[in-house]
Each structure stands twice: as C-alpha cells, then as structure tokens.
Amino acid sequence: MIAIDLDGTLLNTESQIPEENKAAIKRAIDADMLVSISTGRATFDVKSLVGDDLDIPIIASNGGTIHDVGYKLLNTITFEKELAREIATYLIEQDIYFEVYTETELLSPYNGQEKLQAELDKVISANPDESLEKLWIGAMSQFKQSGIRFVPDIDHIFTDENTIFKILVFSFDLQNLAKVYKAIRQNAKITVTSSGEHILEILPEKSGKGYAVTMLAEKYGIHKEDIYAVGDSPNDISMFEVAGNGVAMENAMTELMEIATHVTKTNDELGVAYFIDKLIAGEQEELRRVEEGV
C-alpha cells in the first residue's frame, strides 16, 4: 500500500498533479499495489484535483473521511458541533483567519485574501528581510482549493445541516499562531497538527492520517511492513508512525525527515513518480529472485 499526501508531495508548486505522477500511480496499480491519497484537503477538493482517471481510495480532512475505490464511503470522524463552535469563537477573539471543513464547503467568517494581505503588510513592515513573494504564494495555495465560501458570521457555519470535520488556521503572525496552538492543544478532545509553518489543523480527538491509513490497510489485509507513506509535513507524521516505511520528499520539513526511512526527490522533481518506479523495480527484482530460488 502506498499512501500519498497531496500538497508538497503529489502536487507541484502550482498545486497541480503532474501527468508523470498520475502515470506512475497507474503503474503501481497495475503492479497490484493499493494506492491512496492521504491529505488534509476536503474530499470534494481532492476529487476536483484527481479527476475521473484515477479511481483510488481517498483519505481526506486528515482522516475525517475515508472513501474506498468507487468513491464508497468507509468511515467519518466528525467534531462535536458545540466544541467546534467554541474553538471558532476563540479564534475570532484572537482575530485570526480560519476555515471550517464541512461535507460540501470550506466556510470562513473572514474574506481571507483581504485579511491575510493586511496581516502580511504588517509582517513585512516589521521584518523587511522576509520574502513577500514566498509568503504570499503559500497563502494563495490555500485559496486555490475548491469550495471556499466566506460567510457573515459563525451562525452560518454551525447549522444543523453542516457536519464538521476540521478547522484550519492560517496566519503570517507566528507569535499569534503559537499562542493559539498553546491554548488549543490543552483540550484533550482535539488533536492539533500542521501542514506548513503558517498553518494549524485542528481535528477531533481520534482523527488523523495514521488512524485512517491503518483502517484502510486492515480492510485490504495489508501488513504494516508493506505500507509506504509518502509526505512532506508534520501532519504526515501519524501515517509515518503506522507505516513500515516513511518516504519523505526532499522538500519535507525537518520533523518528517528525522523519522523517514526513505527520501525521494522534491515535489517539483516528480519525487512521487521517482519513488514509485524504484519500488516497482524492487518488487519485480524480489519476485525474480523468489522464482529463481535465490
């Protein structure tokens, strides 16, 4: 089984899946490997990226949903609505941008681009050596996701109709972000992880990529030593921990590099395709050795 992260991993810096990576996934499937997406993105956003030519399992919202082949729903882990509302209320008090992940939309009480532009201006003013372009590209990748909608207030988010899977926080103000992290992580009913320096991902207690990868592997009878998790960020740590093999992108953050068993090329150098082809070649060599009795 190969569980592959999206941003910084399968996607290039333009937030696209290179055709070479798609072709490599198809080669892995042809070699009888189970390939799945494992991402913090919402399921509907993943579907828009993957398209119809890859019918593979999708772990989305950091394990909030698991869909099998044929887009069959296997499992969901959701927030208690009152708890999610308490967190959202606190984030508003801290005047920090956030999005709430539901089944069909990413909802925020802020106009993200306006808010983050104002915040970025303050950061650059205080830190003139910071790269404005690099910081803004990181923010804009967030707004390339499908389904983002800005609402007047949180009453439009926490309705009876909406199921809540995750809350994502984004800020250029690292001190404020650290303050929020310290306050929120004390709640035993939630898990806090990250997919980047300026991002916090707030999840229900039992959610996480690791839990979802384990559930999917058990369904297919795949043992830990045969699981390969591919990623670049701290939110991939939980799936590295349940996989026998953790494959870090060359552009991965330090926390992941430290526990990786393999390192592949960067996401802009088709690192996923490079790793998959190496894995397939290794499997074929092992099969040859067994057949020859070596």
C-alpha positions in Angstrom: 0.0 0.0 0.0 1.2 3.5 -0.9 -0.5 6.4 1.0 0.4 9.7 -0.7 0.0 13.2 0.6 -1.0 16.0 -1.8 0.4 19.5 -1.1 4.2 19.5 -1.3 4.1 15.8 -2.3 2.0 14.6 -5.2 1.2 18.2 -6.2 3.8 20.6 -7.7 4.2 24.2 -6.5 1.4 25.2 -9.0 -1.0 22.9 -7.0 -1.3 20.5 -9.9 -0.8 16.8 -10.3 1.9 16.2 -13.0 0.9 13.7 -15.6 4.1 11.8 -14.8 2.8 11.2 -11.2 -0.6 10.1 -12.4 1.1 7.6 -14.8 3.3 6.3 -12.0 0.2 5.7 -9.8 -1.4 3.7 -12.6 1.8 1.6 -13.0 1.7 0.9 -9.3 -2.0 -0.2 -9.5 -1.1 -2.4 -12.5 1.6 -4.0 -10.2 -1.1 -4.9 -7.7 -0.3 -2.2 -5.2 -3.1 -0.3 -3.4 -2.5 3.4 -3.9 -4.4 6.0 -1.9 -4.5 9.8 -1.4 -4.0 10.9 2.2 -4.4 14.6 2.6 -5.7 17.4 4.8 -7.8 18.7 1.9 -11.5 18.2 1.8 -12.8 15.2 -0.2 -14.6 17.3 -2.8 -11.4 19.3 -3.4 -9.4 16.1 -3.9 -12.0 14.8 -6.4 -11.6 18.0 -8.4 -7.8 17.6 -8.5 -7.7 13.9 -9.2 -10.4 13.8 -11.8 -12.1 10.7 -13.2 -9.0 9.0 -14.5 -7.8 7.8 -11.0 -10.3 5.7 -9.1 -8.4 5.2 -5.9 -9.2 5.4 -2.1 -9.2 8.9 -0.7 -8.3 9.8 2.9 -9.3 13.5 3.3 -9.6 16.1 6.0 -6.7 14.4 7.8 -8.7 11.2 8.3 -12.1 12.9 8.7 -13.4 10.9 5.8 -12.2 7.7 4.1 -13.6 6.8 0.7 -12.8 3.5 -1.0 -12.5 2.7 -4.7 -15.6 3.7 -6.5 -15.9 6.6 -4.0 -17.6 4.4 -1.5 -17.7 6.0 2.0 -16.0 3.8 4.6 -15.7 6.0 7.6 -16.1 9.5 9.0 -14.8 11.2 12.2 -16.6 14.4 13.0 -16.4 17.3 15.5 -18.9 17.7 18.3 -20.6 20.8 17.0 -20.5 22.7 20.3 -16.8 22.0 20.7 -16.1 23.2 17.2 -18.1 26.3 17.8 -16.2 27.1 21.0 -12.9 26.8 19.0 -14.3 29.1 16.3 -15.4 31.7 18.9 -12.0 31.7 20.4 -10.3 32.1 17.0 -12.5 35.1 16.3 -11.5 36.6 19.7 -7.9 36.2 18.6 -8.7 37.8 15.2 -7.0 35.0 13.3 -8.1 33.6 9.9 -9.7 30.1 9.9 -11.7 27.8 7.7 -14.2 25.2 8.8 -14.3 22.0 6.7 -17.8 20.6 6.0 -19.1 17.9 3.6 -19.5 20.3 0.7 -17.7 23.6 1.5 -14.8 25.3 3.4 -16.5 28.1 5.4 -14.9 31.2 6.9 -16.2 34.3 8.6 -13.4 36.3 7.0 -12.5 37.4 3.5 -9.3 35.5 3.5 -7.3 37.4 0.9 -8.1 40.8 2.3 -7.4 39.7 5.9 -4.1 38.0 5.1 -2.9 40.8 2.8 -3.4 43.2 5.7 -1.6 40.8 8.0 1.3 40.3 5.6 1.8 44.0 5.2 2.4 44.3 9.0 4.8 41.3 9.0 6.8 42.7 6.1 6.9 46.1 7.8 8.3 44.6 10.9 10.6 42.1 9.1 11.8 43.8 5.8 14.1 40.8 5.0 11.2 38.4 4.7 10.4 37.2 1.1 7.0 38.8 0.3 6.5 36.6 -2.8 7.3 33.3 -1.0 4.9 34.1 1.9 2.1 35.2 -0.4 2.4 32.1 -2.6 2.0 30.0 0.5 -1.2 31.8 1.3 -2.6 31.7 -2.2 -2.2 27.9 -2.4 -4.9 27.8 0.3 -7.3 29.8 -1.8 -6.8 27.6 -4.8 -8.8 24.9 -3.1 -12.3 24.2 -4.2 -15.4 25.2 -2.2 -14.1 28.1 -0.1 -17.0 30.4 0.9 -17.0 33.4 3.2 -20.0 33.9 5.4 -21.2 36.8 7.6 -20.7 35.0 10.9 -20.3 31.6 12.5 -24.0 31.1 12.8 -23.9 30.4 9.1 -21.3 27.7 9.7 -22.7 25.8 12.7 -26.1 24.9 11.4 -27.9 21.6 11.8 -27.1 20.7 8.2 -23.3 21.1 8.4 -21.1 18.2 9.5 -17.7 19.5 10.7 -14.5 17.6 10.0 -11.7 20.0 10.6 -10.8 23.6 11.4 -7.8 25.1 9.6 -6.0 28.2 10.9 -3.6 30.3 8.8 -1.6 33.3 9.9 1.6 35.1 9.0 1.9 36.2 12.6 3.9 33.3 14.0 3.7 34.6 17.6 -0.1 34.7 17.5 -0.2 31.3 15.8 2.0 29.9 18.6 -0.3 31.4 21.2 -3.4 29.8 19.6 -1.6 26.5 19.4 -0.6 26.6 23.1 -4.2 27.4 24.1 -6.0 24.9 21.9 -3.7 21.9 22.4 -4.6 21.7 26.1 -8.1 20.4 25.2 -8.0 16.6 25.4 -10.9 16.2 22.9 -8.9 17.6 20.0 -5.7 16.9 18.0 -3.6 19.7 16.6 -1.2 19.2 13.7 0.2 21.2 10.8 0.8 21.1 7.1 3.1 24.2 7.0 4.8 26.9 9.0 1.8 29.2 8.9 -0.9 26.6 9.4 -2.6 24.8 12.2 -5.0 22.0 11.6 -7.5 21.3 14.4 -9.1 17.8 14.4 -11.4 15.7 16.5 -9.5 13.6 19.1 -9.3 10.3 17.2 -8.8 11.8 13.7 -5.5 11.8 11.8 -3.9 10.3 8.8 -2.4 7.4 10.8 -5.7 6.1 12.0 -7.2 6.3 8.5 -4.3 4.6 6.8 -4.4 1.7 9.4 -8.2 1.3 8.8 -7.7 1.2 5.0 -4.8 -1.3 5.3 -6.7 -3.6 7.6 -9.7 -3.7 5.1 -7.3 -4.9 2.4 -5.3 -7.2 4.7 -2.1 -5.2 4.2 0.6 -5.6 7.0 2.5 -2.6 8.4 5.8 -3.6 6.8 4.1 -3.4 3.4 2.7 0.2 3.9 4.6 3.1 2.4 3.6 6.6 3.5 4.8 9.5 1.3 4.7 13.1 2.6 6.4 16.3 3.5 4.7 17.9 6.6 4.1 17.3 10.3 0.5 16.2 9.6 2.1 13.2 7.8 3.9 12.0 11.0 0.9 9.9 12.2 0.9 7.9 9.0 4.7 7.5 9.0 4.2 6.0 12.5 1.8 3.4 11.4 3.6 2.6 8.1 6.6 0.3 7.9 8.2 2.7 5.5 8.1 6.5 5.7 9.1 8.2 2.5 9.9 11.9 2.9 10.1 14.3 0.0 13.4 16.1 -0.4 11.5 19.3 0.3 10.0 17.8 3.5 10.1 19.6 6.9 12.7 18.6 9.4 10.2 16.8 11.7 9.4 14.3 9.0 13.0 13.9 7.7 14.0 12.8 11.1 11.7 9.8 11.2 11.7 8.9 7.5 13.1 5.5 6.3 13.5 6.8 2.7 13.9 10.1 1.0 12.9 10.8 -2.6 13.2 13.8 -4.9 11.2 17.1 -4.4 7.6 17.6 -5.5 8.8 19.7 -8.4 11.2 16.9 -9.5 8.4 14.3 -9.7 9.5 12.7 -6.4 6.4 10.5 -6.2 6.9 9.0 -9.6 10.6 8.5 -8.9 9.8 6.6 -5.7 7.0 4.5 -7.2 9.2 3.4 -10.1 12.0 2.4 -7.7 9.5 0.5 -5.6 8.1 -1.4 -8.5 11.5 -2.2 -9.8 12.4 -3.6 -6.3 9.3 -5.7 -6.2 10.0 -7.1 -9.6 13.6 -8.0 -8.6 12.4 -9.7 -5.4 9.8 -11.7 -7.4 12.5 -12.8 -9.9 14.8 -13.9 -7.0 11.9 -16.0 -5.5 11.1 -17.6 -8.8 14.8 -18.5 -9.4 15.1 -19.8 -5.8 17.9 -17.3 -5.0 
